[in-house]
């Protein structure tokens, strides 16, 4: 896995363009297999409790929103998968299994449900990509790989059938650190049982971009909680897509120009190091961005 992560290609956009290898030394490097499986279980709880929200909508609600009426049934099948995944991992972990948290999801209608499902599945695919490096037991590796394969199909269906876009993003899923991934999950978490034992991870300030941003735009970002005074320190906005990253200096007024060549799922992370996106270098984020493209590879704007 280290060889894959060090393959992450880095291009730094400033006064010059450089190509550098990037090493990710993440703070969760000492994770045990039980902790890794519990992280997977916490992810499955997160997904299942999101998809339970499906049942506040009727098939007619999807039709009224301009969506296929059968999509409610497909989402119900995904919900069943997530419950099965959670039960499967609970059986493996036994008394060590973490319990579900209390969640707050932002959907209020079928279209916002679809948008949120896209974010949930993007987090999921990246998490299972990352978890692979913490497993050595062949049975665990096969189990997690099998779940990952199904989750990727969920994401593909949402993007192709529901959003009417590409079923994939790039040739690879982005392997973020578990701290970065949990930071995105924590935006939907209200509280967790005190009995849950989290692995040694950090939760970074959330990173927010304006709605409906496009490559080539100069936009202002924000952190929550707000970042401390920066003094003369330069911060960098990483735009990670698959195994590639484009890195742009963040201006003092918190503006950044989004690279024009980005397409597909992109995770943006703010760091204090232009050559590292490790946990030690992360200042805020990730934020999840989607830059859709059509069958000819041209930029495309989709309604969800």
KETIGU-544117 format. One record per residue (C-alpha): x, y, z negated; residue in one letter. Coordinates in steps of 0.2 Angstrom, whole numbers, padded with zeros to 4 digits, always signed. Layout:
BEGIN
XYZa ...
END
This chain:
BEGIN
+0000+0000+0000x +0014+0012-0004x +0020+0010+0014x +0003+0015+0020x +0002+0030+0009x +0019+0036+0014x +0014+0035+0032x +0002+0049+0029x +0007+0061+0042x +0009+0079+0036x +0009+0095+0047x +0012+0111+0038x +0004+0126+0046x +0013+0142+0042x +0026+0153+0051x +0032+0136+0058x +0026+0119+0061x +0034+0104+0053x +0031+0086+0052x +0036+0078+0036x +0032+0061+0027x +0021+0063+0012x +0023+0053-0004x +0009+0051-0016x +0014+0048-0034x -0003+0047-0042x -0005+0048-0061x -0016+0032-0060x -0001+0021-0055x -0002+0010-0071x -0020+0005-0068x -0024-0013-0073x -0035-0025-0063x -0049-0024-0076x -0048-0005-0075x -0048-0005-0056x -0063-0017-0056x -0072-0006-0069x -0069+0009-0057x -0077+0000-0043x -0092-0004-0055x -0094+0014-0060x -0094+0018-0042x -0108+0005-0039x -0118+0012-0053x -0116+0029-0046x -0122+0023-0029x -0137+0013-0035x -0144+0027-0046x -0143+0038-0031x -0152+0026-0020x -0165+0023-0033x -0170+0041-0029x -0176+0035-0012x -0193+0029-0020x -0198+0047-0024x -0201+0048-0005x -0213+0039+0006x -0210+0033+0024x -0222+0047+0029x -0211+0059+0021x -0197+0054+0032x -0208+0055+0047x -0214+0073+0042x -0195+0078+0041x -0192+0072+0059x -0183+0056+0053x -0188+0038+0059x -0201+0031+0047x -0192+0015+0046x -0177+0024+0038x -0184+0022+0021x -0184+0003+0023x -0166+0003+0028x -0161+0014+0014x -0170+0002+0002x -0159-0012+0009x -0144-0002+0005x -0151+0001-0013x -0152-0018-0015x -0134-0020-0009x -0128-0008-0022x -0138-0017-0036x -0130-0033-0030x -0113-0026-0030x -0115-0019-0047x -0122-0036-0054x -0108-0045-0045x -0094-0034-0054x -0103-0035-0071x -0102-0054-0070x -0084-0053-0067x -0080-0041-0080x -0092-0048-0094x -0091-0038-0110x -0078-0026-0102x -0090-0019-0090x -0094-0001-0090x -0112+0006-0092x -0121+0018-0080x -0119+0036-0083x -0133+0049-0082x -0133+0057-0065x -0139+0073-0057x -0141+0072-0038x -0146+0087-0027x -0158+0080-0015x -0176+0087-0015x -0182+0080+0002x -0178+0066+0014x -0166+0077+0024x -0156+0082+0009x -0156+0064+0004x -0148+0059+0020x -0135+0073+0018x -0131+0067+0000x -0130+0049+0005x -0117+0054+0018x -0106+0061+0004x -0109+0046-0007x -0104+0034+0006x -0088+0044+0011x -0083+0044-0008x -0086+0025-0008x -0076+0021+0007x -0061+0031+0001x -0062+0023-0016x -0062+0005-0010x -0047+0010+0002x -0037+0016-0013x -0042+0002-0026x -0034-0011-0015x -0017-0007-0021x -0021-0011-0039x -0027-0029-0036x -0016-0044-0035x -0028-0058-0039x -0033-0065-0022x -0051-0068-0027x -0052-0050-0033x -0044-0044-0016x -0057-0054-0006x -0071-0048-0017x -0067-0029-0015x -0063-0031+0003x -0080-0039+0006x -0089-0025-0003x -0079-0012+0006x -0084-0019+0023x -0102-0018+0019x -0100+0000+0012x -0092+0005+0028x -0107-0002+0038x -0118+0009+0027x -0108+0024+0031x -0108+0020+0050x -0127+0018+0050x -0130+0034+0041x -0119+0044+0053x -0125+0035+0069x -0144+0032+0066x -0149+0045+0053x -0137+0060+0058x -0136+0055+0076x -0117+0057+0076x -0102+0046+0078x -0103+0030+0067x -0084+0032+0062x -0073+0047+0058x -0055+0042+0063x -0045+0026+0065x -0042+0026+0046x -0051+0030+0030x -0042+0043+0019x -0034+0035+0003x -0036+0048-0010x -0031+0046-0028x -0043+0039-0041x -0042+0056-0050x -0047+0065-0034x -0061+0053-0031x -0068+0054-0048x -0067+0073-0047x -0080+0072-0033x -0090+0059-0042x -0090+0070-0058x -0100+0083-0049x -0115+0072-0049x -0112+0065-0067x -0121+0073-0082x -0114+0062-0096x -0107+0044-0098x -0109+0032-0113x -0096+0035-0126x -0092+0016-0125x -0086+0018-0107x -0067+0017-0106x -0060+0027-0092x -0044+0023-0083x -0030+0036-0085x -0036+0049-0073x -0038+0068-0072x -0054+0078-0067x -0049+0093-0057x -0058+0109-0055x -0071+0108-0041x -0067+0116-0024x -0081+0124-0015x -0082+0129+0004x -0096+0140+0011x -0110+0130+0019x -0108+0125+0038x -0090+0129+0040x -0082+0125+0057x -0064+0122+0062x -0055+0138+0067x -0065+0149+0054x -0057+0159+0040x -0067+0156+0025x -0066+0160+0006x -0065+0145-0006x -0068+0145-0025x -0064+0134-0039x -0075+0129-0054x -0069+0132-0067x -0061+0147-0060x -0042+0146-0057x -0030+0155-0069x -0020+0170-0063x -0008+0164-0049x +0006+0176-0051x +0017+0174-0036x +0014+0155-0035x +0009+0150-0017x -0006+0137-0016x -0009+0126-0001x -0025+0119+0006x -0023+0101+0012x -0036+0095+0025x -0034+0076+0024x -0042+0065+0038x -0038+0047+0038x -0019+0045+0036x -0016+0063+0043x -0015+0079+0034x -0014+0098+0039x -0008+0110+0026x -0012+0128+0026x -0006+0141+0014x -0020+0148+0003x -0021+0167+0004x -0021+0178-0012x -0039+0182-0009x -0043+0164-0009x -0046+0163+0010x -0040+0150+0022x -0041+0147+0040x -0048+0129+0044x -0037+0121+0057x -0045+0120+0074x -0040+0102+0078x -0050+0094+0063x -0064+0081+0067x -0074+0069+0057x -0073+0067+0038x -0061+0079+0030x -0056+0080+0012x -0049+0097+0007x -0037+0098-0009x -0029+0113-0016x -0011+0110-0022x +0004+0119-0028x +0016+0109-0017x +0016+0110+0002x +0024+0093+0003x +0014+0083-0010x -0005+0080-0013x -0001+0069-0029x -0011+0072-0045x +0003+0082-0052x +0002+0094-0038x -0017+0095-0036x -0025+0111-0042x -0043+0109-0037x -0054+0098-0026x -0056+0088-0016x -0071+0095-0006x -0079+0085+0007x -0081+0093+0024x -0089+0085+0040x -0084+0091+0058x -0094+0081+0070x -0090+0077+0088x -0099+0070+0103x -0095+0054+0113x -0082+0065+0124x -0073+0071+0108x -0080+0088+0109x -0085+0098+0093x -0104+0095+0089x -0116+0103+0077x -0128+0091+0069x -0143+0097+0058x -0138+0086+0043x 
END
